[in-house]
Amino acid sequence: MSSLRNEGCTLTGALSVTTAVRDAVSIIHGPDGCAHHNFSLLHALQYENDQLVLPSIISSSLRETDIVFGGEEALARVIGRAQERHPGAIFVLTSCVAAAIGDDVSAVCGEVRDIPVMVIPTGGFLGGGFHDGVISALVSLSYLGSTGSPSGMVNLVGEKNLEYEADANFHEVSRLLALLGVHVQLRFVRNCSLADIRKLGSASLNILRDASLSGVGAALSDRFGTPSLPAFPVGFEGTLAFLEAAGRKLGIDSAGAIASEEAYQQQVIRRFADLQGMSVRIREPGSARGPVLAELEELFCFDLQDNGPAPQIPDPLPVGTAGLSRMLHRWRRLCRA
């Protein structure tokens, strides 16, 4: 387990992935409190991001007697209820309580049924946090994918479903890939169906959301033989490097795409010429001086001070040229306020 325990619940991380499959149901094998907390959290965050679809979550509603004598019968009952919704698949996520009492969840889910019932271990009391839940869910759901001849298209792997700019980042990566004449085949896993996931193994390239998903990229490479890029592009130079790396992996000459993007970047830089030489106190995530700030300092000759307007470099970092443009727009508004 790689996550810090204080970053959030393993179960929540996994649910942020499984509930993004439109035609599946997620079962939380645990007390109703776990389901209520996670449903409320996911619904509130999705509502903030203008996604008005309710997460498809059911609880096995473990009671005191189940905790003492075992909750396997409660799990079998709730799987039956989930089947009545006629989903394409059922994902069973274990709570800390279910893991602690030692229920044989795999045996219950392994009984022959008309639809796949997949176990995703998410009892975080043994260690791990939100990010470990995301990784566990992505690796588990990859087994629903099928191999196929390379399609020439790309999968985006591990988008941060609770991130405010998730769709804006998707559109930016799609725009950049279009410069290479390449299209996105699958967002694994965001607003997709089980039929979409079955195409997972036929992409020519996987692009990971960030480097923390390297283990997922390795698992997909081992299973399907698909190469990967380690992260979405960050920074002006990083965006050009992304185009070069994607072209190289796909066997595409990227020179024209890079030239086109360089011209667009110069337009963006000219659009924010009024920020040149501005005195600011820039706040960065973490204490290290990052490459994005260094690049912007060089381009805009910021006068870094201990006082004055304090624009912030967000975490996660802005994606691509469009992400930097949105951030600079926010900086301009703050500095003019």
Residue pairs with C-beta under 8 A, 6 or more apart in sequence:
1 126
1 127
1 128
1 129
1 132
2 128
2 131
2 132
2 212
3 10
3 128
3 129
3 130
3 131
3 132
4 129
5 124
5 127
5 128
5 129
6 129
7 129
7 130
7 131
8 129
8 130
9 38
9 124
9 129
9 130
9 133
10 122
10 123
10 124
10 128
10 129
10 130
10 132
10 133
10 136
11 28
11 30
11 34
11 38
11 93
11 94
11 95
11 96
11 122
11 124
11 133
12 38
12 41
12 42
12 130
12 133
13 122
13 129
13 130
13 131
13 132
13 133
13 134
13 135
13 136
13 137
14 93
14 120
14 122
14 133
14 134
14 136
14 137
15 26
15 28
15 38
15 42
15 55
15 57
15 93
15 133
15 137
16 42
16 130
16 133
16 134
16 137
16 161
16 162
17 133
17 134
17 137
17 138
17 141
17 161
17 189
18 24
18 26
18 91
18 93
18 120
18 137
18 141
18 189
19 26
19 42
19 55
19 56
19 57
20 161
20 189
20 190
20 191
20 192
21 89
21 91
21 141
21 189
21 192
21 193
21 194
21 197
22 191
22 192
22 193
23 87
23 88
23 89
23 193
23 194
24 56
24 87
24 88
24 89
24 90
24 91
24 194
25 56
25 57
25 58
25 82
25 85
25 87
25 89
25 90
25 91
26 55
26 56
26 57
26 58
26 90
26 91
26 93
27 57
27 58
27 59
27 60
27 75
27 78
27 79
27 82
27 90
27 91
27 92
27 93
28 34
28 35
28 38
28 57
28 58
28 59
28 60
28 93
28 95
29 60
29 62
29 71
29 74
29 75
29 78
29 92
29 93
29 94
29 95
29 98
29 103
29 105
30 59
30 60
30 62
30 94
30 95
30 96
30 97
30 98
31 59
31 61
31 62
31 63
31 95
31 97
32 59
32 61
34 59
34 95
34 97
35 57
35 58
35 59
35 61
36 59
38 55
38 57
39 55
39 57
42 55
42 57
42 162
43 54
43 55
45 162
46 52
46 53
46 55
46 162
48 164
49 162
49 164
49 166
49 167
56 85
56 87
58 78
58 81
58 82
59 78
60 71
60 74
60 75
60 77
60 78
60 98
61 74
61 78
62 71
62 74
62 95
62 97
62 98
63 74
66 73
66 74
67 97
67 101
70 101
70 102
70 103
71 98
71 101
71 103
72 103
72 104
72 105
72 107
72 108
75 92
75 98
75 103
75 105
75 108
75 109
76 108
76 111
79 90
79 92
79 108
79 109
79 113
79 117
82 90
83 90
83 113
83 114
83 115
87 115
88 115
88 116
88 193
88 194
88 195
89 115
89 116
89 117
89 118
89 144
89 194
90 115
90 116
90 117
90 118
91 118
91 120
91 137
91 140
91 141
92 105
92 109
92 117
92 118
92 119
92 120
93 120
93 122
94 103
94 105
94 119
94 120
94 121
94 122
94 123
95 122
95 123
96 123
96 124
96 125
98 105
98 123
99 121
99 123
99 125
99 126
100 123
100 125
105 119
106 119
109 117
109 118
109 119
110 117
111 117
116 144
118 140
118 141
118 143
118 144
119 140
120 136
120 137
120 140
121 136
122 133
122 136
122 137
124 132
124 133
131 212
134 158
135 213
135 215
135 216
137 189
138 157
138 158
138 188
138 189
138 213
138 216
139 215
139 216
139 219
141 188
141 189
141 197
142 188
142 200
142 216
142 219
142 220
142 223
143 223
144 194
144 197
144 198
144 200
145 197
145 198
145 199
145 200
145 201
145 223
145 224
146 198
146 199
146 200
146 201
146 202
147 201
147 202
147 224
148 199
148 201
148 202
149 202
150 202
150 203
150 204
151 185
151 199
151 202
151 203
151 204
152 182
152 204
152 250
153 182
153 183
153 184
153 185
153 203
153 204
154 177
154 182
154 183
154 184
154 185
154 203
154 204
154 205
154 206
154 207
154 246
154 250
155 184
155 185
155 186
155 187
155 188
155 200
155 203
155 205
155 206
155 207
155 226
156 170
156 173
156 184
156 186
156 187
156 188
156 190
156 206
156 207
156 209
157 188
157 206
157 207
157 208
157 209
157 213
157 216
157 217
157 220
157 228
158 188
158 208
158 209
158 210
158 213
158 216
159 166
159 169
159 170
159 187
159 190
159 209
160 166
160 209
160 316
161 189
161 190
163 169
163 316
165 318
165 319
165 323
165 326
166 190
168 319
168 322
168 323
168 326
169 232
169 319
169 320
169 323
170 184
170 187
170 190
171 322
172 319
172 320
172 321
172 322
172 323
173 184
173 207
173 232
173 233
173 319
173 320
174 183
174 184
175 320
175 322
176 233
176 239
176 242
176 243
176 246
176 257
176 261
176 320
177 183
177 184
177 246
179 243
179 256
179 257
179 260
179 261
180 243
180 246
180 247
180 250
180 252
180 254
180 257
181 252
182 246
182 250
182 252
185 199
185 202
185 203
186 192
186 196
186 197
186 199
186 200
186 203
188 197
188 200
188 206
189 197
200 220
200 224
201 223
201 224
201 226
203 226
204 226
204 249
204 250
205 226
205 227
205 228
205 229
205 246
205 249
205 250
206 217
206 220
206 221
206 226
206 227
206 228
206 229
207 228
207 229
207 231
207 232
207 246
208 214
208 216
208 217
208 228
208 229
208 230
208 231
208 232
209 231
209 232
210 230
210 231
210 232
210 316
211 230
211 231
214 230
217 228
217 230
220 226
220 228
221 227
221 228
227 249
229 242
229 245
229 246
229 249
232 242
232 319
232 320
233 239
233 241
233 242
233 243
233 319
233 320
234 291
234 292
234 317
234 318
234 319
234 320
234 323
235 291
235 292
235 295
235 317
235 324
236 265
236 269
236 295
236 299
236 321
236 324
237 295
238 291
239 261
239 265
239 320
239 321
240 258
240 261
240 262
240 265
242 320
243 254
243 257
243 258
243 261
244 254
244 258
246 252
246 254
247 253
247 254
247 257
248 254
261 321
264 321
265 321
268 321
268 324
268 325
268 328
269 299
271 325
272 300
272 325
272 328
272 329
272 332
274 332
275 300
275 302
275 328
275 331
275 332
275 335
276 300
276 301
277 300
277 301
277 302
277 303
278 300
278 302
278 303
278 309
278 335
279 302
279 303
279 304
279 305
279 308
279 309
280 302
280 303
280 304
280 305
280 308
280 309
280 310
280 311
280 331
280 335
281 304
281 305
281 306
281 307
281 308
281 309
281 310
282 293
282 302
282 304
282 310
282 311
282 312
282 313
283 310
283 311
283 312
283 313
284 290
284 293
284 312
284 313
285 313
285 314
285 315
286 315
290 313
290 317
292 313
292 317
292 318
292 324
293 313
296 302
296 324
297 304
309 334
309 335
309 337
310 334
311 330
311 331
311 334
311 335
313 327
314 327
317 323
318 324
318 326
318 327
